[in-house]
Amino acid sequence: MTQLLELEVVHAYYGLAHVLQGVSLSVAAGEVVALLGRNGAGKTTTLRSIMGLVRVQGGEVLLDGAPVTGRPTHWIARQGVGYVPEDRRMFPGLSVEENLRLAALGARLGRDRETAAFRQTWEVFPALEEQAGREASKLSGGQQQMLALARALLGSPRLLLVDEPTQGLAPIVARAIMQTVVRIASGGVGVLLVEQNADVALELADRAYVLDEGLIRASGAAGEIRENQDVRNSYLAV
């Protein structure tokens, strides 16, 4: 299977704190890969390192086999990498549609591509179309998460980095969001998913990596990780 994303022994720091200590992982097109671990394990830092938001100070980040380490964030995004941060980041005072228009502007879609992208967005997220004129900050948590995903998808990314999409959501809403992520991957998009709810992530992901104190402690098929009680007790138990 051709690897869309590869991290090769990546190191990253916050000040003197050595947050990532040689992280290696991969994501193929059409694959959902879960990155799991306790709070503070380095999961969000891994995503931010891929996006160029945290400086990689050792190792390589590769897209389609080509190094992107050290490139600016906007350049990485334009190579087809979408990022959904955990805080969702609605633009204050703007409607759902205006949030999406700004994302389309940033992606430099042009009028024809933007029209097609909006049509596809409403098909994937019909609930958002119903709320198109509503101020985004007044949406429910689940609707805001859908909007965050929709914004990242407007640029037709090949790779989607998703950070804690179910945080703070009711279980039924969380499952619907995760199923949407899986549906996105079924269209050929590679997904690297950071998720605190290991049970939900391992049920829907293809593969998983378990991160602890900046090191990959376990990896494999999601079902294998789910059944490995030693790994769950050591690195995933709250």
N, C-alpha and C positions, 0 to 999 in steps of 0.2 A: 504494500500500500504506500503510495507517494505521500510523503509528509509535507503538509502545508506549513506548519510551524515546528521549529526545533529550538530548544534551549540546550546549550552545551556548556555544562559546568559554570553556570552563571553565579557571579558574586555581586552583592549590592550592600551598601551601607546607608544608615541614617546617622550622620555624624561619626562617632566612633563605634557605634553598634553594628556588628557584622550580621545583617538581617538575613541575607541569602548566602549560603555557604557552599556553593557548588551545585546548584539546582539544574538537573537535566530532565527534560520531558519533551513530548511531541504530540501534535494533533494533526490528524489527516482530514482532508475534505470530507464533509458529510458525517463527521464523527463528533459525538458529545463526550468530552473528557472532563471529569470532575477533579477539582483540586481541593482536597479536604484537609482539615486539621483544626486544632483549637484556635481560639483567639490569640493573636500574637505570633502565630507560627510562621508568617511570612507570605500568606496567600495573596493579599492585596498588593504587597510589594512586588510579587511576581508579575501580576498583571500590569502594574505601573512601570515596571522595568521593560516589559515588552513594548509598551506604548511610548517609551522614551521619557516618561515623567519622573523616573528615578534613574540616575546614572548607573550603568552597568560598569563595574570596576574589575571585571575579570570574566572570561568566557565569552560566548557568542549567542546572539539571538538571530535566527535564520528564518526567512520567509522564502518558500520554494527553493531552499538551498542557498540563497544569497544573504550575506550578512546585512543586518539593518542596525546593528549595535551603534549607538552614538548618534543616530539620525534624529532630527527634531520630530516632535509628536505629530505635527501637521503633515509632514512628509510620510510618516508611517501610516497615518490614517488614509492618505491618498493611494497607498499601495493596496488598499482593500481590507483594512483592519478597523472594525467597529468596536467601541468600548462603551459599556454600560456600567458606570460607577455605582457604588452601593447607596449613595445619598440621592440618586435620581436627578437632582439638579434641574428642577423646573425653572424656567425663566419667569421671574415674578411679574405679575400683572399682564402676562400674555396668555392668549387662549391656546387651546390644544393645537388648532391649525397654525397659529402664529409660531408656536414652538417648532412645529414641523417645517414651516417655511424657512425659519432661520437655519435649521439643520440642512435643508436642501440648498440654501445659499452657500453654506460652508462647504458642501460637497461639490459645488460648481456643476450642477446637473444640466443646466440649460432648460429651456421651457418644455421641450418635448419629453425629455427624460424625466423632468419633474412631474409632469402630468401623469406619465405612466407609473412613476414611483408612488404617487399619491393614490392612484387607482389600486395598486397592489397593497398598499398600506391599509386602506379601508377594507379590502377583502380579508386580510389577515387579522385585523383588529376592528371588526364592525362596531364594537361598543365605543370606540374612539370617534368614529364618524358621527355617531349619535350625539357626541359631546363636543363636536368640533369647535363650536363657538364659545364654550365654557372656559373660564379661567382655569388654567392647568393646576394651579396651586390649590384649587378647591375640589379637585377630584379625590376619589377614594384612593387609599394606598395601592390597591390592585390596579386601578386605572392609571395611576401615575407610573407604575412599573411597566404597564403596557406601552405608555407613551415613551418612556425611556428606551425601551426596546425598539419601538417604531422609529424613533429619531436615529438610532444607530443603524437601522436597516435601510434608511432612505438612500444611503450611498451605495447600496448593493455590495456589502462587504463579502469577501471570501472567508474571512476569519472574524469571529465575534467573541469578545472577551466580556464575560458577564460576572459582576461581583455582587454576591448575596441578593439574588432577585426575589427571594421569598421572605426576607427579613421584615418582621412586624406584620405579616399578613396572616389572615385566618387560614387554617389548613386547606379548606376547599378552594380558596382563591390561590394559595400557594401552588397547589397541584395544577390548577389551570395555567398558571404562568409557566411552570416547568414543562407542561405538555406543549405549550407554545414554543418553547426553546427547542424541544425535540423536533417539532414540526419544521422549524426553521432549518435545522440541520438536515432534515430529510430532503431539502432542496439543494444540498451540496455544500452548504456552509459549514466550515469547521467551527466548533464551539469549545472554548475553554471556560469552564463554569466553576467559580468559587462559590461554595454553598456550605453554610453551617449545619443545615439539616442533612446529615449524612444518609439517613434512611431514604429520604425522597431522592436525593442525588444518585445514590447507588442503584435505586430501582429503575431510573430512567437513562443513566449514562451508559456508554459503551465500555469505557475504561476509566480508571481512577488512579490518582497519585495521592499519597498521604504525606503531608509536610509537617515537620515538627522541628522547632528551633532552627529553621532555615535549611533543613536537610530533608531530602526525600527518604522516608523510612520504609515505604511499601509502594508497590505499583502492580497493576495487572487488570484483568477483566473485572468489571464492576461487581459481577456476581461472586467472584473469588474474594474480593475485599469484603463484601457484605457478609460472607460466611466465615471470615477469619476472625475468630473471637479474640485472639491475642492482639491483633492490630487494633481492633475496635476498643478493647479495654485500655490499651497502652496509649493510643493517640487520638481516639475519637470520643471517648467518654467525657462528659461534661464534669 
